[in-house]
Amino acid sequence: MKNTIVLTAILLLLGNYLFSQTWTQDENGFDVTYRKITKEEWYRILRQKEAEYKYATLVFQDVLEYDRVQTSPFSGYFYLLGTLEPTTESVEILMFSLGMKTRLECGNKKTGIFVISFINSSYIYGYNIDIYLVGSNTYNRRFNQCIEWVNGK
């Protein structure tokens, strides 16, 4: 009986470790903890962040131009929630001033990945990034354009 309990506990711990849907990557001064989520969860969090933040960056990266999509362990469509943690003091100051904490990613291994980062400022000093006012016509147009690209249109 004790052996069965111990074996079950070990299998549960190893199963969570080996098949985890959460991982961390170092990306340009950030530790980004990614979690695979469902399409419904992705859209629910998107609506929450659109209500919480005033601005967002919307970027599409084609599979042919971005190795991370090509080497992704996912097949077909995937939805990710990224939580950013700074690894340097300068990045921490930038994150604090922008209110940047969350990233949503929607991708397809055959087409590319759409990345939305939410921020509270319309200007990032020293960076040439298109920033959109959440809910504006340009935001909605760019959002729909990126979703179409993920869908291969």
C-alpha positions in Angstrom: 0.0 0.0 0.0 2.8 2.4 0.9 4.6 1.6 -2.3 1.5 2.4 -4.3 1.1 5.8 -2.6 4.8 6.7 -3.1 4.7 5.6 -6.7 1.6 7.6 -7.4 3.1 10.7 -5.8 6.3 10.3 -7.8 4.3 9.9 -11.1 2.2 13.0 -10.4 5.3 15.1 -9.6 7.1 13.8 -12.7 4.1 14.2 -14.9 3.7 17.9 -13.9 7.4 18.5 -14.5 7.8 16.6 -17.7 4.5 17.7 -19.4 4.3 21.2 -17.9 2.4 23.8 -19.9 4.5 26.6 -18.3 8.1 27.6 -19.1 10.4 30.6 -18.8 12.5 32.2 -21.5 15.1 35.0 -21.4 14.1 37.7 -24.0 16.1 41.0 -24.2 16.3 41.8 -20.5 13.1 40.0 -19.5 12.3 36.7 -18.1 9.0 35.8 -19.8 7.1 33.0 -18.1 4.8 31.5 -20.8 1.7 29.5 -20.1 -0.3 27.7 -22.8 -3.9 28.6 -22.6 -7.1 27.9 -24.6 -8.5 30.1 -27.3 -11.4 31.1 -25.0 -9.0 32.0 -22.1 -6.9 34.0 -24.6 -9.9 36.1 -25.7 -11.2 36.5 -22.1 -7.8 37.8 -20.9 -7.6 40.0 -24.1 -10.9 41.7 -23.2 -9.7 42.2 -19.6 -6.4 43.8 -20.7 -8.2 46.0 -23.2 -10.3 47.4 -20.4 -7.3 47.7 -18.1 -4.7 49.3 -20.4 -4.9 52.4 -22.6 -2.3 51.3 -25.3 -0.9 48.2 -26.9 1.7 47.0 -29.3 0.5 44.6 -31.9 3.2 42.7 -33.9 3.0 39.8 -36.3 6.1 37.7 -37.0 6.0 35.4 -39.9 7.2 31.8 -39.5 9.8 32.3 -42.2 11.3 35.3 -40.4 11.2 34.1 -36.8 12.9 30.9 -35.5 10.9 30.7 -32.3 7.8 29.8 -34.3 9.6 27.2 -36.4 11.1 25.5 -33.4 7.9 25.7 -31.4 6.8 22.4 -29.8 3.2 23.1 -30.8 1.5 21.9 -33.9 -1.2 24.0 -35.5 -2.7 26.9 -33.5 -1.5 27.8 -30.0 -2.4 30.5 -27.5 0.1 31.8 -24.9 -0.1 34.1 -21.9 3.3 35.7 -21.1 4.2 37.3 -17.8 7.3 39.6 -17.9 9.8 39.9 -15.1 12.8 42.3 -15.6 16.3 40.9 -15.3 18.1 44.3 -15.1 17.5 47.5 -13.3 17.1 49.6 -16.5 14.5 47.2 -17.8 12.7 47.3 -14.4 12.5 51.1 -14.6 11.1 50.8 -18.2 8.5 48.3 -17.2 7.5 50.3 -14.2 7.1 53.5 -16.3 5.1 51.7 -18.9 3.0 49.4 -16.7 4.0 46.6 -18.9 3.5 43.1 -17.3 1.5 41.0 -19.7 1.9 39.6 -23.2 -0.6 37.6 -25.2 0.5 35.5 -28.2 -1.6 33.7 -30.7 0.2 31.6 -33.3 0.2 28.9 -35.9 3.3 26.9 -36.6 2.6 27.1 -40.4 2.1 30.9 -40.6 3.5 32.9 -37.7 2.8 34.5 -34.3 0.8 37.5 -33.3 2.1 39.3 -30.1 0.1 41.8 -28.1 1.8 43.7 -25.2 -0.2 46.1 -23.1 1.2 49.4 -21.8 0.1 52.6 -20.2 2.1 55.0 -22.3 2.0 56.0 -26.0 5.7 56.6 -26.2 8.7 54.3 -25.4 11.9 56.3 -25.3 14.5 55.1 -27.6 12.3 52.5 -29.3 10.7 52.7 -32.7 7.6 50.6 -32.0 4.0 51.2 -33.3 1.8 51.8 -30.4 -2.0 51.7 -30.8 -4.8 53.2 -28.7 -6.9 50.3 -27.5 -10.3 50.3 -29.1 -9.4 52.8 -31.8 -10.0 52.1 -35.5 -6.3 51.6 -36.1 -6.1 49.2 -33.2 -9.0 47.2 -34.4 -7.8 47.2 -38.1 -4.3 46.0 -37.1 -5.7 43.4 -34.7 -7.9 41.9 -37.4 -5.0 42.1 -39.9 -2.7 40.1 -37.6 -5.4 37.5 -36.8 -5.9 37.0 -40.5 -2.2 36.5 -41.1 -2.1 33.9 -38.3 -5.0 32.2 -40.1 -3.0 32.2 -43.3 -5.1 34.8 -45.2 
